[in-house]
Amino acid sequence: MELKEILSRCDHTLLAQTATWAEIRAVCDDSMKYGCASVCIPASFVRQAAEYVAGKLPICTVIGFPNGYDTTAAKCFMAADAVENGADEVDMVINVGWVKDRKWDDLLSEIKAVKAACKGRLLKVIIECCFLTDEEKIRMCEIVTASGADYIKTSTGFGGGGATREDVALFAKHIGPNVKIKAAGGIADLKDAEDFIALGASRLGTSRVVKAVKALEK
């Protein structure tokens, strides 16, 4: 697969707690230079980044991140605020405790509410696979499909486990045609990226693919 094709699927990501504006600006510059799908950054930097890239690059941010146990009202406020500040894409974390309690209706209602708050922007739903059984993952595939969200996403990268090939293959079998897959967390190199795309991932959340390409250029 050509590098350009791989890079066009990457949400080039910087979500470290210590991230500074200089570092955010640098990932924006790299994302524009290499033709990434978006730059995924903390919500507090969205307005500044949106002004900086001036429409040359989609801005993605995260809400309810990384634990997912904020109230639905808080997640909706965060989504609406992100959109107002210039976010083109929103990645939300589900309430994993609700999965364990089998609160399927509450999970569906929350995702629908956040989707409405996004006002037409892309919504990706992080289900944090490292905490779920295969049965729970399949049920979340069904719920995300029913919710109207655009993507199901494997991981935050902060939960103790990232994307696995097995989880992406499982998603591909159980999501509806209206839902795409984002693999995130632990995508270390171009081989990983190619594997996840081949298994059905349309997006990759990663900080390392661009670094790998830059290393090749040297």
Order of alpha helices (4+ residues) and beta strands (2+ residues): alpha-beta-alpha-beta-alpha-beta-alpha-beta-alpha-alpha-beta-alpha-beta-alpha-beta-alpha-beta-alpha
